Amino acid sequence: MWIKINLYKNRLIRKELTYFCFIFVPLFMQSSVKPDSELFKMNKMKRLFGLLMLVVLCGVLHAQRLLTLDSCRNMALANNKSLLIAKEQMEKAHYDQKAAFTKFLPDFSATGSYMYFSDEISLLNDGQKSTFNQMGTSVQQGVTQTVTPVIQQIAQTNPQLAATLQQVLQGGGLNSIAAALNQLGQDLTHAFRTDTRNVWAGSVTLMQPLYMGGKIRAYNRITKNSEVLARTQYETQMQDILLNTDEAYWMAVSLSYKKKMAESYLSLVNRLDSDVENMILEGVATKADGLTVKVKVNEAEMLLTKVDDGLTLSKMLLCQLCGLDLNTQLTLADESRTDWNVITDNVDGNEAVTRALSRRPELESLDLAHKIYEDKVRVVRSEMLPSLALTGGYLVSNPALLNGFENKFRGLWNVGVMLSIPIFHWNEGLYKVKAAQSEVNMARLQQSEAQEKIELQVNQSLFKNTEAKKRLAMSRKNMEKAEENLNYADKGFKEGIIPVTNVMEAQTAWLSAHSDEIDAQIDVRLAQTYLQKALGTLGDQ
C-alpha cells in the first residue's frame, strides 16, 4: 500500500464528515411538502446548497493526504527511478545466470544455402572432351593409315588378296566400330559432367564441450555471484532512499513544530506590544520601549515567514521523493504528536560492530566482487589450457557426391572430437592472468578498508545516539526553566517591577529553548535512523 490514509484519525476531516452527515444529508431525503409551497422551494434550495457542499468536501478529502513515515517510505520505494533501474539489473543478472548455465549443454545448429554459378565445374578440359567424343573416328583413321601401306605391298605380289582387303577396309564394319566408339566417348564425357550451376546444401551440427579449461564453470559462478551482487546493490540503494526519505520527513516535521513555535512567539510579542501600548497611554512606559517591542514583532513575523517557506520547500522535497505532485497538500502524522517516546535500548559496541559486519549489504557486495574477480582469473587462465569438444552432424547437398555427381539430395552423418592446444603467444596469457590477479588484490583491500570504515561508522552512530538522548533530556529541562522564567517575567512586568527588556529576553530565551527542544527531538529520531543504517537494519520490519 503506497499511502496509508486514516480518515478517522484526522480530526479536521472527521469533523467535516460529521457536520455533513448531520446537517446536509437530511436535505436530500424525500420531502412530503407540496411542490407549489414556499417550504418546498426552500428545501429545494437547501438540497442544491448541500450538493455544492458535498462537491467541496470531496475536493478537500482528495487534496488532503495524511502520511505516516511508513507510507512515505513505501511511496519512495515504489516511485524511485534509480531503484527501479536496480530492480531491472536484478532481472538482467538472473537471466544472465540462466544463459551461462546453457554452456554446459550441447549446442545444436542448422544451416542451409543455395548458390547459382554462371558456369559449371568441369573435370575434363576441352581437348579431353574432343578426344573422347571423336574416339571412334580417330581409331578408324589410325587403322586406315596403318593398313593401307600393307595392302599396297600385298598388291605387288597378290593383287586379288589386296583387292579383297581393300573391300574389307572400305566396308561398313569399320564404320560401325568407329560410330560405337564415338558414342562411348560421348557417354564418358557426359558422365564426367558435374552440373554444378545450381548448388543446394544444408547441415545440422552438434557441439558438446568436454573440457574448456574450467572456463564454463568459472563463468557460471561469476553469473551466480553477479545475481546476488545485484540484489545486495538493490538493498544498498533501497536503504539510501529510506535514509533520504526519513531525513526529508523529519525535516518537515521539525519545521512544522517550529512554525507553531514561531506563531506562539509572535502571539507573545504581539501581546507584549499591546500591553506596552496601553502602558504608554497610561504614561508608565516610554515610546522607546514601544519601538523596541515593535522591532521584536517584526523579527517574529520574519521568523514565521522563513519557517513557513522552509516548511513548504521541505514538503515539496518530500513529495518529490515520494513521487507525488510538488503542490500536493500533505499532513504528516507526526506533526501533531505529543507522545515523543525515546527508544532506550542500549546496544553494546562490539555487538553492534559484529551485527553490522554481518548485515551491511556493502560488505556482502565487496565479498561477492572479490569472488567474481577470482573466477575471472580462472577464465583468463583457461585460455592457456587445452580445450576438448565432441562434434557431430549431418550434411546434405544437391548435387550429391556419394555416387558420382547426381542431381539428388543425399547426405551423410559424421562424429568427431576436436582438440585445441595453445602453444605460444608471446606470454600474452600470463600477462592477462597477472592483471586479473591485481584486480583480486584490489578487491581484497577495498573489502578490508570498508570493514574498518563501517566499524568507525557504527561507533560514531552509537556516540551520536547517546549524545542526542542526553541533549533531549537537557533541552527539556531548559524548556521547563525557560517557561518558568517567562511566567515570572510576565507577572513581574504586569506588576511593574520588571522592565520590558527583561520580558523580551525571557521570550527570546523561551524561543531558543523551544527550538533546541524541537531540534533535539528530531536529532534523536535521525540518530536512531543513522544507527539502523550503520547496522544494516534500516527498513527491517
Secondary structure as UniProt FT lines:
FT   HELIX           7..9
FT   HELIX           11..19
FT   HELIX           20..24
FT   HELIX           25..28
FT   TURN            35..36
FT   HELIX           38..63
FT   STRAND          64..67
FT   HELIX           69..79
FT   HELIX           81..101
FT   HELIX           102..104
FT   STRAND          107..116
FT   HELIX           126..133
FT   HELIX           135..157
FT   HELIX           159..169
FT   HELIX           172..191
FT   STRAND          198..211
FT   TURN            213..214
FT   HELIX           215..282
FT   HELIX           287..322
FT   TURN            326..327
FT   STRAND          329..332
FT   HELIX           333..336
FT   HELIX           349..359
FT   HELIX           361..382
FT   TURN            383..384
FT   STRAND          387..398
FT   TURN            402..403
FT   STRAND          410..420
FT   TURN            426..427
FT   HELIX           428..495
FT   HELIX           500..535
FT   TURN            538..539
//
